[in-house]
Amino acid sequence: MMNRKLEPTEVKKWVREVLSTRPDEIDCDECMEQLDRFVEMTISGRNAAEAMPLVHHHMEHCGCCHEEFEALLAVLRALD
Ligand SMILES: [Zn+2]
């Protein structure tokens, strides 16, 4: 637990962020969880973006997850 009290302004900011997130969007944790499957689909030549649109959409906006995807793809391709 945090050992400091949350300021009301911080709480308001947090609530705004939560409310502004679309319910069909996933966060980085969820993206990472599904990334293996996304990469496997990509490698097997299936349309991963169509099968897993939320992961695809997240990576379009998140450079960090996209880098993870590229790295995973490179590793798995090297293993083949
Ligand atoms: Zn992300």
PDB file of the backbone (N, CA, C, O) and the ligand in Angstrom, with CONECT records:
HET     ZN  A 101       1
ATOM      1  N   MET A   1       0.828  -1.211   0.000  1.00  0.00           N
ATOM      2  CA  MET A   1       0.000   0.000   0.000  1.00  0.00           C
ATOM      3  C   MET A   1       0.859   1.257   0.000  1.00  0.00           C
ATOM      4  O   MET A   1       1.986   1.261   0.496  1.00  0.00           O
ATOM      5  N   MET A   2       0.314   2.300  -0.556  1.00  0.00           N
ATOM      6  CA  MET A   2       1.002   3.583  -0.525  1.00  0.00           C
ATOM      7  C   MET A   2       0.877   4.173   0.880  1.00  0.00           C
ATOM      8  O   MET A   2      -0.169   4.075   1.521  1.00  0.00           O
ATOM      9  N   ASN A   3       1.953   4.781   1.336  1.00  0.00           N
ATOM     10  CA  ASN A   3       1.900   5.331   2.684  1.00  0.00           C
ATOM     11  C   ASN A   3       1.579   6.829   2.697  1.00  0.00           C
ATOM     12  O   ASN A   3       1.861   7.532   3.667  1.00  0.00           O
ATOM     13  N   ARG A   4       0.992   7.289   1.612  1.00  0.00           N
ATOM     14  CA  ARG A   4       0.553   8.687   1.616  1.00  0.00           C
ATOM     15  C   ARG A   4      -0.914   8.752   1.204  1.00  0.00           C
ATOM     16  O   ARG A   4      -1.425   7.858   0.530  1.00  0.00           O
ATOM     17  N   LYS A   5      -1.563   9.801   1.610  1.00  0.00           N
ATOM     18  CA  LYS A   5      -2.981   9.940   1.272  1.00  0.00           C
ATOM     19  C   LYS A   5      -3.130  10.450  -0.159  1.00  0.00           C
ATOM     20  O   LYS A   5      -2.333  11.258  -0.636  1.00  0.00           O
ATOM     21  N   LEU A   6      -4.153   9.966  -0.816  1.00  0.00           N
ATOM     22  CA  LEU A   6      -4.443  10.452  -2.153  1.00  0.00           C
ATOM     23  C   LEU A   6      -5.083  11.834  -2.072  1.00  0.00           C
ATOM     24  O   LEU A   6      -6.027  12.058  -1.315  1.00  0.00           O
ATOM     25  N   GLU A   7      -4.557  12.732  -2.852  1.00  0.00           N
ATOM     26  CA  GLU A   7      -5.161  14.064  -2.914  1.00  0.00           C
ATOM     27  C   GLU A   7      -6.432  13.999  -3.751  1.00  0.00           C
ATOM     28  O   GLU A   7      -6.495  13.253  -4.728  1.00  0.00           O
ATOM     29  N   PRO A   8      -7.444  14.777  -3.371  1.00  0.00           N
ATOM     30  CA  PRO A   8      -8.707  14.775  -4.159  1.00  0.00           C
ATOM     31  C   PRO A   8      -8.475  15.065  -5.636  1.00  0.00           C
ATOM     32  O   PRO A   8      -9.168  14.515  -6.493  1.00  0.00           O
ATOM     33  N   THR A   9      -7.505  15.923  -5.941  1.00  0.00           N
ATOM     34  CA  THR A   9      -7.259  16.246  -7.347  1.00  0.00           C
ATOM     35  C   THR A   9      -6.734  15.018  -8.088  1.00  0.00           C
ATOM     36  O   THR A   9      -7.046  14.800  -9.259  1.00  0.00           O
ATOM     37  N   GLU A  10      -5.929  14.219  -7.380  1.00  0.00           N
ATOM     38  CA  GLU A  10      -5.414  12.992  -8.000  1.00  0.00           C
ATOM     39  C   GLU A  10      -6.537  11.993  -8.246  1.00  0.00           C
ATOM     40  O   GLU A  10      -6.591  11.331  -9.282  1.00  0.00           O
ATOM     41  N   VAL A  11      -7.431  11.904  -7.263  1.00  0.00           N
ATOM     42  CA  VAL A  11      -8.562  10.986  -7.406  1.00  0.00           C
ATOM     43  C   VAL A  11      -9.420  11.390  -8.600  1.00  0.00           C
ATOM     44  O   VAL A  11      -9.829  10.549  -9.401  1.00  0.00           O
ATOM     45  N   LYS A  12      -9.684  12.683  -8.705  1.00  0.00           N
ATOM     46  CA  LYS A  12     -10.488  13.164  -9.831  1.00  0.00           C
ATOM     47  C   LYS A  12      -9.825  12.843 -11.163  1.00  0.00           C
ATOM     48  O   LYS A  12     -10.489  12.430 -12.114  1.00  0.00           O
ATOM     49  N   LYS A  13      -8.509  13.035 -11.224  1.00  0.00           N
ATOM     50  CA  LYS A  13      -7.757  12.762 -12.442  1.00  0.00           C
ATOM     51  C   LYS A  13      -7.862  11.277 -12.796  1.00  0.00           C
ATOM     52  O   LYS A  13      -8.065  10.907 -13.952  1.00  0.00           O
ATOM     53  N   TRP A  14      -7.718  10.441 -11.771  1.00  0.00           N
ATOM     54  CA  TRP A  14      -7.769   9.008 -11.968  1.00  0.00           C
ATOM     55  C   TRP A  14      -9.140   8.576 -12.473  1.00  0.00           C
ATOM     56  O   TRP A  14      -9.247   7.782 -13.407  1.00  0.00           O
ATOM     57  N   VAL A  15     -10.190   9.108 -11.844  1.00  0.00           N
ATOM     58  CA  VAL A  15     -11.557   8.768 -12.248  1.00  0.00           C
ATOM     59  C   VAL A  15     -11.795   9.182 -13.695  1.00  0.00           C
ATOM     60  O   VAL A  15     -12.408   8.442 -14.465  1.00  0.00           O
ATOM     61  N   ARG A  16     -11.309  10.366 -14.063  1.00  0.00           N
ATOM     62  CA  ARG A  16     -11.462  10.832 -15.440  1.00  0.00           C
ATOM     63  C   ARG A  16     -10.781   9.884 -16.420  1.00  0.00           C
ATOM     64  O   ARG A  16     -11.320   9.573 -17.482  1.00  0.00           O
ATOM     65  N   GLU A  17      -9.581   9.429 -16.044  1.00  0.00           N
ATOM     66  CA  GLU A  17      -8.850   8.513 -16.927  1.00  0.00           C
ATOM     67  C   GLU A  17      -9.577   7.199 -17.099  1.00  0.00           C
ATOM     68  O   GLU A  17      -9.652   6.655 -18.201  1.00  0.00           O
ATOM     69  N   VAL A  18     -10.117   6.691 -15.994  1.00  0.00           N
ATOM     70  CA  VAL A  18     -10.845   5.424 -16.060  1.00  0.00           C
ATOM     71  C   VAL A  18     -12.072   5.573 -16.941  1.00  0.00           C
ATOM     72  O   VAL A  18     -12.361   4.713 -17.774  1.00  0.00           O
ATOM     73  N   LEU A  19     -12.795   6.674 -16.751  1.00  0.00           N
ATOM     74  CA  LEU A  19     -14.030   6.880 -17.507  1.00  0.00           C
ATOM     75  C   LEU A  19     -13.763   7.134 -18.988  1.00  0.00           C
ATOM     76  O   LEU A  19     -14.600   6.822 -19.834  1.00  0.00           O
ATOM     77  N   SER A  20     -12.600   7.697 -19.298  1.00  0.00           N
ATOM     78  CA  SER A  20     -12.325   8.021 -20.692  1.00  0.00           C
ATOM     79  C   SER A  20     -11.802   6.822 -21.474  1.00  0.00           C
ATOM     80  O   SER A  20     -11.671   6.873 -22.697  1.00  0.00           O
ATOM     81  N   THR A  21     -11.503   5.731 -20.747  1.00  0.00           N
ATOM     82  CA  THR A  21     -11.040   4.525 -21.420  1.00  0.00           C
ATOM     83  C   THR A  21     -12.235   3.773 -21.980  1.00  0.00           C
ATOM     84  O   THR A  21     -13.173   3.448 -21.251  1.00  0.00           O
ATOM     85  N   ARG A  22     -12.198   3.505 -23.246  1.00  0.00           N
ATOM     86  CA  ARG A  22     -13.308   2.768 -23.851  1.00  0.00           C
ATOM     87  C   ARG A  22     -13.332   1.343 -23.318  1.00  0.00           C
ATOM     88  O   ARG A  22     -12.280   0.724 -23.161  1.00  0.00           O
ATOM     89  N   PRO A  23     -14.527   0.812 -23.037  1.00  0.00           N
ATOM     90  CA  PRO A  23     -14.612  -0.527 -22.428  1.00  0.00           C
ATOM     91  C   PRO A  23     -14.072  -1.640 -23.314  1.00  0.00           C
ATOM     92  O   PRO A  23     -13.740  -2.716 -22.816  1.00  0.00           O
ATOM     93  N   ASP A  24     -13.979  -1.401 -24.614  1.00  0.00           N
ATOM     94  CA  ASP A  24     -13.478  -2.464 -25.484  1.00  0.00           C
ATOM     95  C   ASP A  24     -11.968  -2.359 -25.690  1.00  0.00           C
ATOM     96  O   ASP A  24     -11.393  -3.074 -26.510  1.00  0.00           O
ATOM     97  N   GLU A  25     -11.337  -1.463 -24.938  1.00  0.00           N
ATOM     98  CA  GLU A  25      -9.885  -1.359 -25.060  1.00  0.00           C
ATOM     99  C   GLU A  25      -9.203  -2.218 -24.012  1.00  0.00           C
ATOM    100  O   GLU A  25      -9.725  -2.421 -22.916  1.00  0.00           O
ATOM    101  N   ILE A  26      -8.036  -2.716 -24.363  1.00  0.00           N
ATOM    102  CA  ILE A  26      -7.294  -3.521 -23.398  1.00  0.00           C
ATOM    103  C   ILE A  26      -6.056  -2.744 -22.971  1.00  0.00           C
ATOM    104  O   ILE A  26      -5.613  -1.838 -23.678  1.00  0.00           O
ATOM    105  N   ASP A  27      -5.503  -3.090 -21.830  1.00  0.00           N
ATOM    106  CA  ASP A  27      -4.295  -2.420 -21.382  1.00  0.00           C
ATOM    107  C   ASP A  27      -3.071  -3.283 -21.717  1.00  0.00           C
ATOM    108  O   ASP A  27      -3.191  -4.366 -22.291  1.00  0.00           O
ATOM    109  N   CYS A  28      -1.908  -2.781 -21.346  1.00  0.00           N
ATOM    110  CA  CYS A  28      -0.668  -3.458 -21.713  1.00  0.00           C
ATOM    111  C   CYS A  28      -0.598  -4.881 -21.155  1.00  0.00           C
ATOM    112  O   CYS A  28      -0.132  -5.794 -21.837  1.00  0.00           O
ATOM    113  N   ASP A  29      -1.061  -5.072 -19.915  1.00  0.00           N
ATOM    114  CA  ASP A  29      -1.021  -6.402 -19.324  1.00  0.00           C
ATOM    115  C   ASP A  29      -1.823  -7.396 -20.148  1.00  0.00           C
ATOM    116  O   ASP A  29      -1.354  -8.494 -20.448  1.00  0.00           O
ATOM    117  N   GLU A  30      -3.043  -6.997 -20.512  1.00  0.00           N
ATOM    118  CA  GLU A  30      -3.891  -7.884 -21.301  1.00  0.00           C
ATOM    119  C   GLU A  30      -3.303  -8.128 -22.684  1.00  0.00           C
ATOM    120  O   GLU A  30      -3.392  -9.226 -23.233  1.00  0.00           O
ATOM    121  N   CYS A  31      -2.699  -7.073 -23.235  1.00  0.00           N
ATOM    122  CA  CYS A  31      -2.073  -7.192 -24.544  1.00  0.00           C
ATOM    123  C   CYS A  31      -0.941  -8.217 -24.498  1.00  0.00           C
ATOM    124  O   CYS A  31      -0.841  -9.092 -25.359  1.00  0.00           O
ATOM    125  N   MET A  32      -0.089  -8.091 -23.474  1.00  0.00           N
ATOM    126  CA  MET A  32       1.044  -9.009 -23.316  1.00  0.00           C
ATOM    127  C   MET A  32       0.574 -10.455 -23.152  1.00  0.00           C
ATOM    128  O   MET A  32       1.190 -11.388 -23.667  1.00  0.00           O
ATOM    129  N   GLU A  33      -0.535 -10.614 -22.419  1.00  0.00           N
ATOM    130  CA  GLU A  33      -1.070 -11.957 -22.186  1.00  0.00           C
ATOM    131  C   GLU A  33      -1.482 -12.633 -23.486  1.00  0.00           C
ATOM    132  O   GLU A  33      -1.385 -13.852 -23.622  1.00  0.00           O
ATOM    133  N   GLN A  34      -1.942 -11.832 -24.438  1.00  0.00           N
ATOM    134  CA  GLN A  34      -2.456 -12.406 -25.684  1.00  0.00           C
ATOM    135  C   GLN A  34      -1.451 -12.333 -26.831  1.00  0.00           C
ATOM    136  O   GLN A  34      -1.707 -12.791 -27.944  1.00  0.00           O
ATOM    137  N   LEU A  35      -0.303 -11.740 -26.518  1.00  0.00           N
ATOM    138  CA  LEU A  35       0.673 -11.479 -27.571  1.00  0.00           C
ATOM    139  C   LEU A  35       1.243 -12.763 -28.189  1.00  0.00           C
ATOM    140  O   LEU A  35       1.469 -12.835 -29.397  1.00  0.00           O
ATOM    141  N   ASP A  36       1.472 -13.774 -27.339  1.00  0.00           N
ATOM    142  CA  ASP A  36       1.984 -15.056 -27.835  1.00  0.00           C
ATOM    143  C   ASP A  36       1.106 -15.598 -28.958  1.00  0.00           C
ATOM    144  O   ASP A  36       1.579 -16.000 -30.021  1.00  0.00           O
ATOM    145  N   ARG A  37      -0.207 -15.590 -28.668  1.00  0.00           N
ATOM    146  CA  ARG A  37      -1.157 -16.140 -29.641  1.00  0.00           C
ATOM    147  C   ARG A  37      -1.183 -15.294 -30.907  1.00  0.00           C
ATOM    148  O   ARG A  37      -1.279 -15.806 -32.022  1.00  0.00           O
ATOM    149  N   PHE A  38      -1.094 -13.989 -30.700  1.00  0.00           N
ATOM    150  CA  PHE A  38      -1.101 -13.069 -31.842  1.00  0.00           C
ATOM    151  C   PHE A  38       0.098 -13.333 -32.747  1.00  0.00           C
ATOM    152  O   PHE A  38      -0.032 -13.380 -33.971  1.00  0.00           O
ATOM    153  N   VAL A  39       1.262 -13.505 -32.133  1.00  0.00           N
ATOM    154  CA  VAL A  39       2.495 -13.751 -32.892  1.00  0.00           C
ATOM    155  C   VAL A  39       2.421 -15.103 -33.600  1.00  0.00           C
ATOM    156  O   VAL A  39       2.821 -15.224 -34.758  1.00  0.00           O
ATOM    157  N   GLU A  40       1.909 -16.118 -32.902  1.00  0.00           N
ATOM    158  CA  GLU A  40       1.789 -17.443 -33.516  1.00  0.00           C
ATOM    159  C   GLU A  40       0.885 -17.402 -34.737  1.00  0.00           C
ATOM    160  O   GLU A  40       1.172 -18.020 -35.762  1.00  0.00           O
ATOM    161  N   MET A  41      -0.216 -16.661 -34.609  1.00  0.00           N
ATOM    162  CA  MET A  41      -1.135 -16.520 -35.734  1.00  0.00           C
ATOM    163  C   MET A  41      -0.454 -15.834 -36.912  1.00  0.00           C
ATOM    164  O   MET A  41      -0.601 -16.246 -38.063  1.00  0.00           O
ATOM    165  N   THR A  42       0.288 -14.784 -36.601  1.00  0.00           N
ATOM    166  CA  THR A  42       0.997 -14.046 -37.643  1.00  0.00           C
ATOM    167  C   THR A  42       1.968 -14.957 -38.373  1.00  0.00           C
ATOM    168  O   THR A  42       2.056 -14.930 -39.601  1.00  0.00           O
ATOM    169  N   ILE A  43       2.702 -15.771 -37.606  1.00  0.00           N
ATOM    170  CA  ILE A  43       3.696 -16.666 -38.195  1.00  0.00           C
ATOM    171  C   ILE A  43       3.038 -17.755 -39.041  1.00  0.00           C
ATOM    172  O   ILE A  43       3.565 -18.145 -40.083  1.00  0.00           O
ATOM    173  N   SER A  44       1.871 -18.247 -38.578  1.00  0.00           N
ATOM    174  CA  SER A  44       1.211 -19.302 -39.349  1.00  0.00           C
ATOM    175  C   SER A  44       0.421 -18.728 -40.520  1.00  0.00           C
ATOM    176  O   SER A  44      -0.312 -19.456 -41.190  1.00  0.00           O
ATOM    177  N   GLY A  45       0.564 -17.428 -40.770  1.00  0.00           N
ATOM    178  CA  GLY A  45      -0.007 -16.822 -41.968  1.00  0.00           C
ATOM    179  C   GLY A  45      -1.465 -16.442 -41.852  1.00  0.00           C
ATOM    180  O   GLY A  45      -2.095 -16.066 -42.841  1.00  0.00           O
ATOM    181  N   ARG A  46      -2.018 -16.539 -40.623  1.00  0.00           N
ATOM    182  CA  ARG A  46      -3.409 -16.139 -40.445  1.00  0.00           C
ATOM    183  C   ARG A  46      -3.485 -14.643 -40.168  1.00  0.00           C
ATOM    184  O   ARG A  46      -2.498 -14.008 -39.798  1.00  0.00           O
ATOM    185  N   ASN A  47      -4.688 -14.099 -40.359  1.00  0.00           N
ATOM    186  CA  ASN A  47      -4.883 -12.665 -40.150  1.00  0.00           C
ATOM    187  C   ASN A  47      -5.105 -12.395 -38.658  1.00  0.00           C
ATOM    188  O   ASN A  47      -6.237 -12.370 -38.176  1.00  0.00           O
ATOM    189  N   ALA A  48      -3.999 -12.196 -37.945  1.00  0.00           N
ATOM    190  CA  ALA A  48      -4.059 -11.991 -36.500  1.00  0.00           C
ATOM    191  C   ALA A  48      -4.800 -10.706 -36.155  1.00  0.00           C
ATOM    192  O   ALA A  48      -5.519 -10.648 -35.157  1.00  0.00           O
ATOM    193  N   ALA A  49      -4.627  -9.683 -36.974  1.00  0.00           N
ATOM    194  CA  ALA A  49      -5.274  -8.400 -36.712  1.00  0.00           C
ATOM    195  C   ALA A  49      -6.793  -8.525 -36.748  1.00  0.00           C
ATOM    196  O   ALA A  49      -7.506  -7.848 -36.007  1.00  0.00           O
ATOM    197  N   GLU A  50      -7.273  -9.408 -37.626  1.00  0.00           N
ATOM    198  CA  GLU A  50      -8.704  -9.598 -37.751  1.00  0.00           C
ATOM    199  C   GLU A  50      -9.246 -10.510 -36.647  1.00  0.00           C
ATOM    200  O   GLU A  50     -10.351 -10.312 -36.142  1.00  0.00           O
ATOM    201  N   ALA A  51      -8.441 -11.513 -36.287  1.00  0.00           N
ATOM    202  CA  ALA A  51      -8.852 -12.456 -35.256  1.00  0.00           C
ATOM    203  C   ALA A  51      -8.780 -11.834 -33.871  1.00  0.00           C
ATOM    204  O   ALA A  51      -9.602 -12.134 -33.005  1.00  0.00           O
ATOM    205  N   MET A  52      -7.801 -10.975 -33.667  1.00  0.00           N
ATOM    206  CA  MET A  52      -7.616 -10.357 -32.351  1.00  0.00           C
ATOM    207  C   MET A  52      -7.507  -8.837 -32.502  1.00  0.00           C
ATOM    208  O   MET A  52      -6.439  -8.257 -32.303  1.00  0.00           O
ATOM    209  N   PRO A  53      -8.629  -8.205 -32.856  1.00  0.00           N
ATOM    210  CA  PRO A  53      -8.599  -6.770 -33.155  1.00  0.00           C
ATOM    211  C   PRO A  53      -8.181  -5.893 -31.973  1.00  0.00           C
ATOM    212  O   PRO A  53      -7.593  -4.828 -32.161  1.00  0.00           O
ATOM    213  N   LEU A  54      -8.488  -6.346 -30.760  1.00  0.00           N
ATOM    214  CA  LEU A  54      -8.149  -5.516 -29.599  1.00  0.00           C
ATOM    215  C   LEU A  54      -6.640  -5.436 -29.399  1.00  0.00           C
ATOM    216  O   LEU A  54      -6.099  -4.382 -29.066  1.00  0.00           O
ATOM    217  N   VAL A  55      -5.971  -6.564 -29.607  1.00  0.00           N
ATOM    218  CA  VAL A  55      -4.510  -6.586 -29.486  1.00  0.00           C
ATOM    219  C   VAL A  55      -3.895  -5.732 -30.584  1.00  0.00           C
ATOM    220  O   VAL A  55      -2.982  -4.940 -30.349  1.00  0.00           O
ATOM    221  N   HIS A  56      -4.424  -5.917 -31.793  1.00  0.00           N
ATOM    222  CA  HIS A  56      -3.937  -5.151 -32.933  1.00  0.00           C
ATOM    223  C   HIS A  56      -4.129  -3.656 -32.690  1.00  0.00           C
ATOM    224  O   HIS A  56      -3.216  -2.859 -32.908  1.00  0.00           O
ATOM    225  N   HIS A  57      -5.312  -3.289 -32.242  1.00  0.00           N
ATOM    226  CA  HIS A  57      -5.635  -1.891 -31.979  1.00  0.00           C
ATOM    227  C   HIS A  57      -4.722  -1.320 -30.893  1.00  0.00           C
ATOM    228  O   HIS A  57      -4.230  -0.198 -31.008  1.00  0.00           O
ATOM    229  N   HIS A  58      -4.507  -2.099 -29.854  1.00  0.00           N
ATOM    230  CA  HIS A  58      -3.655  -1.625 -28.761  1.00  0.00           C
ATOM    231  C   HIS A  58      -2.239  -1.359 -29.260  1.00  0.00           C
ATOM    232  O   HIS A  58      -1.621  -0.360 -28.892  1.00  0.00           O
ATOM    233  N   MET A  59      -1.735  -2.249 -30.089  1.00  0.00           N
ATOM    234  CA  MET A  59      -0.353  -2.099 -30.552  1.00  0.00           C
ATOM    235  C   MET A  59      -0.178  -0.916 -31.499  1.00  0.00           C
ATOM    236  O   MET A  59       0.917  -0.368 -31.632  1.00  0.00           O
ATOM    237  N   GLU A  60      -1.272  -0.530 -32.152  1.00  0.00           N
ATOM    238  CA  GLU A  60      -1.191   0.651 -33.016  1.00  0.00           C
ATOM    239  C   GLU A  60      -0.948   1.919 -32.208  1.00  0.00           C
ATOM    240  O   GLU A  60      -0.411   2.904 -32.715  1.00  0.00           O
ATOM    241  N   HIS A  61      -1.354   1.873 -30.940  1.00  0.00           N
ATOM    242  CA  HIS A  61      -1.231   3.067 -30.102  1.00  0.00           C
ATOM    243  C   HIS A  61      -0.146   2.937 -29.053  1.00  0.00           C
ATOM    244  O   HIS A  61       0.177   3.906 -28.366  1.00  0.00           O
ATOM    245  N   CYS A  62       0.421   1.740 -28.926  1.00  0.00           N
ATOM    246  CA  CYS A  62       1.359   1.510 -27.839  1.00  0.00           C
ATOM    247  C   CYS A  62       2.693   1.005 -28.401  1.00  0.00           C
ATOM    248  O   CYS A  62       2.823  -0.164 -28.763  1.00  0.00           O
ATOM    249  N   GLY A  63       3.661   1.888 -28.465  1.00  0.00           N
ATOM    250  CA  GLY A  63       4.958   1.540 -29.023  1.00  0.00           C
ATOM    251  C   GLY A  63       5.649   0.438 -28.255  1.00  0.00           C
ATOM    252  O   GLY A  63       6.350  -0.390 -28.835  1.00  0.00           O
ATOM    253  N   CYS A  64       5.451   0.428 -26.945  1.00  0.00           N
ATOM    254  CA  CYS A  64       6.125  -0.556 -26.102  1.00  0.00           C
ATOM    255  C   CYS A  64       5.636  -1.970 -26.402  1.00  0.00           C
ATOM    256  O   CYS A  64       6.440  -2.898 -26.489  1.00  0.00           O
ATOM    257  N   CYS A  65       4.321  -2.141 -26.561  1.00  0.00           N
ATOM    258  CA  CYS A  65       3.789  -3.468 -26.886  1.00  0.00           C
ATOM    259  C   CYS A  65       4.139  -3.854 -28.323  1.00  0.00           C
ATOM    260  O   CYS A  65       4.358  -5.027 -28.623  1.00  0.00           O
ATOM    261  N   HIS A  66       4.189  -2.875 -29.190  1.00  0.00           N
ATOM    262  CA  HIS A  66       4.531  -3.169 -30.576  1.00  0.00           C
ATOM    263  C   HIS A  66       5.971  -3.670 -30.679  1.00  0.00           C
ATOM    264  O   HIS A  66       6.271  -4.592 -31.438  1.00  0.00           O
ATOM    265  N   GLU A  67       6.849  -3.046 -29.902  1.00  0.00           N
ATOM    266  CA  GLU A  67       8.249  -3.493 -29.870  1.00  0.00           C
ATOM    267  C   GLU A  67       8.347  -4.923 -29.363  1.00  0.00           C
ATOM    268  O   GLU A  67       9.111  -5.734 -29.887  1.00  0.00           O
ATOM    269  N   GLU A  68       7.556  -5.219 -28.329  1.00  0.00           N
ATOM    270  CA  GLU A  68       7.521  -6.562 -27.752  1.00  0.00           C
ATOM    271  C   GLU A  68       7.076  -7.563 -28.820  1.00  0.00           C
ATOM    272  O   GLU A  68       7.625  -8.659 -28.930  1.00  0.00           O
ATOM    273  N   PHE A  69       6.077  -7.168 -29.598  1.00  0.00           N
ATOM    274  CA  PHE A  69       5.555  -8.005 -30.671  1.00  0.00           C
ATOM    275  C   PHE A  69       6.635  -8.281 -31.715  1.00  0.00           C
ATOM    276  O   PHE A  69       6.842  -9.424 -32.122  1.00  0.00           O
ATOM    277  N   GLU A  70       7.323  -7.215 -32.145  1.00  0.00           N
ATOM    278  CA  GLU A  70       8.393  -7.355 -33.140  1.00  0.00           C
ATOM    279  C   GLU A  70       9.494  -8.280 -32.625  1.00  0.00           C
ATOM    280  O   GLU A  70      10.006  -9.122 -33.363  1.00  0.00           O
ATOM    281  N   ALA A  71       9.847  -8.116 -31.365  1.00  0.00           N
ATOM    282  CA  ALA A  71      10.910  -8.920 -30.761  1.00  0.00           C
ATOM    283  C   ALA A  71      10.516 -10.394 -30.715  1.00  0.00           C
ATOM    284  O   ALA A  71      11.302 -11.275 -31.063  1.00  0.00           O
ATOM    285  N   LEU A  72       9.284 -10.640 -30.278  1.00  0.00           N
ATOM    286  CA  LEU A  72       8.779 -12.005 -30.173  1.00  0.00           C
ATOM    287  C   LEU A  72       8.711 -12.659 -31.552  1.00  0.00           C
ATOM    288  O   LEU A  72       9.057 -13.828 -31.720  1.00  0.00           O
ATOM    289  N   LEU A  73       8.262 -11.887 -32.521  1.00  0.00           N
ATOM    290  CA  LEU A  73       8.155 -12.364 -33.891  1.00  0.00           C
ATOM    291  C   LEU A  73       9.544 -12.751 -34.422  1.00  0.00           C
ATOM    292  O   LEU A  73       9.711 -13.795 -35.052  1.00  0.00           O
ATOM    293  N   ALA A  74      10.517 -11.903 -34.159  1.00  0.00           N
ATOM    294  CA  ALA A  74      11.890 -12.166 -34.629  1.00  0.00           C
ATOM    295  C   ALA A  74      12.443 -13.434 -33.998  1.00  0.00           C
ATOM    296  O   ALA A  74      13.084 -14.245 -34.666  1.00  0.00           O
ATOM    297  N   VAL A  75      12.188 -13.596 -32.694  1.00  0.00           N
ATOM    298  CA  VAL A  75      12.688 -14.777 -31.979  1.00  0.00           C
ATOM    299  C   VAL A  75      12.062 -16.044 -32.542  1.00  0.00           C
ATOM    300  O   VAL A  75      12.768 -17.008 -32.839  1.00  0.00           O
ATOM    301  N   LEU A  76      10.729 -16.049 -32.691  1.00  0.00           N
ATOM    302  CA  LEU A  76      10.037 -17.242 -33.164  1.00  0.00           C
ATOM    303  C   LEU A  76      10.388 -17.580 -34.602  1.00  0.00           C
ATOM    304  O   LEU A  76      10.461 -18.752 -34.970  1.00  0.00           O
ATOM    305  N   ARG A  77      10.606 -16.542 -35.423  1.00  0.00           N
ATOM    306  CA  ARG A  77      10.998 -16.779 -36.818  1.00  0.00           C
ATOM    307  C   ARG A  77      12.387 -17.379 -36.875  1.00  0.00           C
ATOM    308  O   ARG A  77      12.671 -18.229 -37.718  1.00  0.00           O
ATOM    309  N   ALA A  78      13.260 -16.932 -35.969  1.00  0.00           N
ATOM    310  CA  ALA A  78      14.632 -17.446 -35.925  1.00  0.00           C
ATOM    311  C   ALA A  78      14.639 -18.911 -35.511  1.00  0.00           C
ATOM    312  O   ALA A  78      15.504 -19.676 -35.938  1.00  0.00           O
ATOM    313  N   LEU A  79      13.679 -19.302 -34.681  1.00  0.00           N
ATOM    314  CA  LEU A  79      13.624 -20.674 -34.204  1.00  0.00           C
ATOM    315  C   LEU A  79      13.131 -21.630 -35.276  1.00  0.00           C
ATOM    316  O   LEU A  79      13.442 -22.821 -35.241  1.00  0.00           O
ATOM    317  N   ASP A  80      12.379 -21.125 -36.211  1.00  0.00           N
ATOM    318  CA  ASP A  80      11.781 -21.991 -37.233  1.00  0.00           C
ATOM    319  C   ASP A  80      12.800 -22.640 -38.138  1.00  0.00           C
ATOM    320  O   ASP A  80      12.433 -23.393 -39.040  1.00  0.00           O
TER     321      ASP A  80
HETATM  322 ZN    ZN A 101       0.776  -1.565 -24.456  1.00  0.00          ZN2+
END
